[in-house]
Amino acid sequence: MNPHHPPLAPKSTPPLTHETVALLRRIQHQLDKNPEGFHMEWWHRDPGDHQPGRQARFRFPCNTTHCIAGWAQELTGQDLMGKGYHDMVGVSHYQGSILFHADHWPDEFEAAYRRAEKSLDHHEMAAVAIQRIQHFIDTNGEQ
């Protein structure tokens, strides 16, 4: 984890449920199937956001990109009114911080993601995120 970006919440790492792991696997599958629809910078992003210089990033057929939490919302169809993204996925606030914010990923994943992001390589960005999610699963939400 990047020492310049401390976790956003006190450390709390309850074991991952079967439902949470199943959703994370669905997200991994989505990223593998559609890497162009992934970017950690935006929850949900579409061309209507009017940010200059960003349009070239949209290569997904529906012209949108989503981060890990954004894909969780897309895949579950949940409305987040009154809920946090961590509740939607079934993880603690701390676990959500270390999974849904690339700045809080273990250094090797953050560095690999930033390199891919710099070159706008959506395939590599998604590949790194898939590995990052797998590491989160393998460590039972501890890392």
Secondary structure, 3 states (H helix, E strand, C coil): CCCCCCCCCCCCCCCCCHHHHHHHHHHHHHHHHCHHHECCCCCEECHHHCCCCCHHHCCCCCCCEECHHHHHHHHHCCCCCCCCHHHHHCCCHHHHHHHHCHHHCCHHHHHHHHHHHHCCCHHHHHHHHHHHHHHHHHCCCCC
